[in-house]
């Protein structure tokens, strides 16, 4: 599953409505961006945004315990993310991965 698909499933589980915007970059490459429905200038990227990850977190029944190992628990599922480096990045990913499983 791609990161985009993962984020779309997490949004669905959290009840967040999204639009997919296709944007042409200056170099001619077409990219797709996830945006909050009705807010075309507000991107949705919970893998890189604490605020967006928090929106997913409050939309689904999760318990999060960041530490040396990030643990996220949802209904009948537990995710443990062993990481090297950035705790915030590992926590955001764990929230999105569990939420996506609940969609």
N, C-alpha and C positions, 0 to 999 in steps of 0.2 A: 504494500500500500504506500502510495506517495505521501509526502507531508501534506500536500493540499487535500488529498482524500481524507487523511487522518483528521485534519482541522475541520473539514466539512462534517464529518461524522460526530466529532466532539461538539460542534455548534448545534447539530440536530439534537443530540442528547440533552443539551442545556437549554433547548428551546430558543436558540438564537437564530434569527432569520438572516440569510446572507444572499448577496448577489455576486455573480462572478463577472468581473470587468476585464475586458481584453484591452490591453494597452500596447501601442506600438512604440518601441524605444527609438531613440535617435539613430541607432545603428541598424534599424530595420527589423530587429527581432521582436516578435510578438510575445508578450508575457500576460499571464492571467493573475489578477489580484482578487482576493476575497474582500468584500466590503459589507458592512452592516447594511441591511435592507433599509432603504429610505435615507441613507446617509452616505452619498457617493464619495465623500472625501475622508471617510473614516475606515481605514483598512482594518481587517481582522487577521491577526497573526499571533495566536496565543503561544506559539513556540518561541517567539522573540519578544513578546510584550507582556510584562507583568500584569497590566490592566486587563488585557484580553484573556489571559489565563485565569485571572480572578473572576471574570464574567462566566467562564466555563465552570469554575469551581463552585460558584454560588448557585449555578443552575442544575447541578446534579448532586445526589447524596454521596459526598466524599469526605473522608478524613485524611488529612495530610500531616505527615510527621517528617519534616526535613531534618537531616543530621548527616552523619558520615555516610549513611545509606538513606536515600529518600524513599519513604514508604507511603503509598497512597492506597487507601482501602475504599472499595465501593461495595455495592450489594453482591455478595458471593464471589468477590474477586479482590486479590491483593497484588500490588505491583511494587517490586523493590528495584530501585535503580541505583546500582553501584556506579559511582562516577569518579572521574579524575578532573579536578578543576572547579568549574563554576557551579555552585549549589543552586543558584536561581535557575540556570538553564536546565539542570537536571530535574528540578521541581516542576517547572513548566511542562517539560516533556512528559513527565509521569502523569500529571493532571490530564493532559490531552490524550495520552494513550489509554488511560482508564476510561475517560468519558467516551472515547470512540468505541470502546468495547460495549458500552451501555446503550449505544444507538440502535 
